[in-house]
Amino acid sequence: MIQIHNPARVLPLTSLQKFALGSAWSMVGRLMLLIAVASMAFSMLVGEYSALSSITKARDSWYSAGQLADLELRFTPAPNQSAPRFDELPGLTDSMSRQVLPGRTKLTGADDLALTVISSDSVWTGSRLNILTPLEGTLLTRDDESGALIDQGMANYHSVGVGDSLDIEVGGTTRTVTVRGIVRDPEFLIAPLNPSLFISAKDSMGVVYLPPSSQTVNSVVFNFEPGQDLDAARQSVLDAAAAQHLSGAYALEREEQFAYQYVEKNLDVFGVVIPLMVLVGALSAAFVSMFLSAQWIARERKSIAVLLVQGHRPIAVARAYVLPYMWLVVWTILVGLLGSVLVGRAFLENFASSVGLPSVPFVLDPVVIAIGCVGTLVVYGLGAALAFAGIFRMSPRDAMTRTVDTGHGGRIRGAWLGALVSSTTARFSVRNVQRNLWVSALTVLAIAIGFGLTAAYSLSYSSVIATSRSAVDGNEWDLTVDFVQPQAKAQAAALMGEAGVSEWTPVIKTVAQAAKGSVIENLMVGGFDPQNTWHKVTLIEGSDISDSDPDGVVMEAGLAHRLALEPGDVLTVNAAGTKHEARVVGIMSSALPGEVRSTLDFASSLTGSDLFSGVLVKASPGAIASTTDALNSESGVQQALSKDEIVKLIVASSSQITALLWLGALTSIAVALLFVGACLGYTILERRREYSLLSLLGFRNGAIRCTVVMEASLLGLAGIVIAFPVAWLVSRLLNERISDAWFNIDTQLSAQPFLVTFLPGLVLLPLAALPLAQWVLRASDPGNRERGIG
């Protein structure tokens, strides 16, 4: 017999405590698997939530250090208008006037890039509002008239660096500037997108910062004293704007601005996948803890019976087992803390890079650590409770006996199996699975959950990509075109004629505000021709826009939820200083916060003109590339993009979701392997005496190995069959949560997610059984009197 040294002998403990520790040491391999599963769950909880906490804390610190404005006023400047003054506003601490204009630039080896060009004092040292933090290079000097700064997204995604020269088209003129520095702007923390595209395409726009312009300003940002009522401040700003005859004035609080909401929406996505992953890890740990605890006590039933015969009370024996459970808790927390750092950094770096956030320092959250410690105690407490229940139910007589099934059911199954299967190895494998059905069922369930979850993440990943592609492919237009400045119908027709475009429909894009009670939301309104609905949206409720209801609008689901609006409700829209009544006719899925779809007539009433912001173009498949080039060469066009280019932008912009799904899949694979290893190990090793008996009866080692491998394969096949519905249901749940935070995801079945998960599983499970078979063959038989084969 192999003698295993019990390290508890040298410890100053009671005999019962030494027995309990020695009992744990005798199955240290399986308990290490338990520690691995539980510490993985701890790492997922602490690491991922600490990563989320690190991001939110970094975001808040960047907002604070950058003095992000509390309020912004936008208006339409009049010719020769003097700079507005707001010095007398109550509670005002700082204000800054600036000019914000759309523009574009041609990058080497790439298409034109849409720009937001901001001219303000922030490019100089000493700014006290919306402070630009240089990451590379320097801020501008006051005598530098040819220098410019760019945001970090433009540097990271479009390879623009310090010293590069840019030709910027802005305000009807072309200006050549040299990049002096790359900055972090609290207003654009993540890679900015071009909101005029009406798709979530991060890094589809660059931000360029120039010194204050001699031209009139169209934006003023404000900071107020802490505790100031911002609703009252907004009204005072609008009153002051009206007194100075600023036309089309509207004010936005920080939380209402598109750039701020886009940051929040991306952070919401990070919080979607985490809870499910943590829940899976916690349930796996609890399941394995209870499973191994039950087999632990069953394995030690004879030794416990001896202790009971010697007069030890069951409660004393149970108390002794508390010590090894506490050791398990300590080791789980220590290993889990190390894993938390690795998991947290991986998630943090992956998410930050996918959305274009600056580098975020990872810090473990002590509150989350405390929650993880409590969760670990609960996980092991469930296992200990099951073990203690077995001890309290045990009597010396029951513990010293073991019932072997010799009833007619076993003989009938054996006869039926012998008639159908001629191979002795196959009969033993099937019979082993049948003999202890609850153990086999738990092992099959472990395999199904492990591989099903991995397939679910992979299925959700493919669904996100497929939904993104189908959302664009379903449109009837081939190109979307944005103008530098709004164009009249005749101007747009002339521009399209010069580019050789014959089929086009206009679009009017503008911003407005909607209020319901104390809730005020910023709207991104897109006006389309109801007779040429080439641009399709995914409706969740209600219907699309129509000529019969010119004031009807379709709202993004998150916006409708925040305003508590449903189809049929009426809302007031404020734009250009006037109020307009609109009726909600539908709710749509959109990745852009605040998106609203309306008729051309309604959008025109908001802007107060019939000028078009852009057009949608149809072109023959062979002429799409040449038409795109022709449109982009027009000075009046800011950007022309084809469907293929937009699909690439959407897929890239979904990387924060897809990257998290891939990390979730990798994590679930690790949990699945540990989970399956614990259950499969118990299933096979519990029958080591039976395999030793087969060896004594003359069976070759190869036949015994085949029996073990076939048993594992049968369990794997059964588990993978059940894994199909598990993957489908979990993927549906995951996609629903992503849809709540991002855009509507359709769960689309495809073979690839299942093939890449289940086929390797069918190969790995038999391979994983080979070391177990070898261990069974090496282990000596402690006594063949206890016979369990059938």
Secondary structure by P-SEA (a helix, b strand, c coil): cbbbbcccccccccaaaaaaaaaaaaaaaaaaaaaaaaaaaaaaaaaaaaaaaaaaaaaaaaaaaaccccbbbbbbbccccccccccccccccbbbbbbbbbbccccccccbbbbbccccccccccccccbbbbcccccccccccccccccaaaaaacccccccccccccccbbbbbbbcbbbbbcccccccccccccccccccbbbbbbccccccccccccccccccaaaaaaaaaaaaaaaacccbbbbbcccccaaaaaaaaaaaaaaaaaaaaaaaaaaaaaaaaaaaaaaaaaaaaaaaaaaaaacccaaaaaaaaaaaaaaaaaaaaaaaaaaaaaaaaaaaaaaaaaacccbbbbbbbaaaaaaaaaaaaaaaaaaaaaaaaaaaaccaaaaacccccccaaaaaaaaaaaaccccaaaaaaaaaaaccaaaaaaaaaaaaaaaaaaaaaaaaaaaaaaaaaaaaaaccccbbbbbcccccaaaaaaaaaaaccccbbbbbbbccccccccbbbbbbbbbbcccccccccccccccccccccccbbbbcaaaaaaacccccbbbbbbcccbbbbbbbcccccccccbbbbbcaaaaaaaacccccccbbbbbcccaaaaaaaaaaacccccccccaaaaaaaaaaaaaaaaaaaaaaaaaaaaaaaaaaaaaaaaaaccaaaaaaaaaaacccaaaaaaaaaaaaaaaaaaaaaaaaaaaaaaaaaaaaaaaaccccccccccaaaaaaccaaaaaaaaaaaaaaaaaaaacccccccccccc
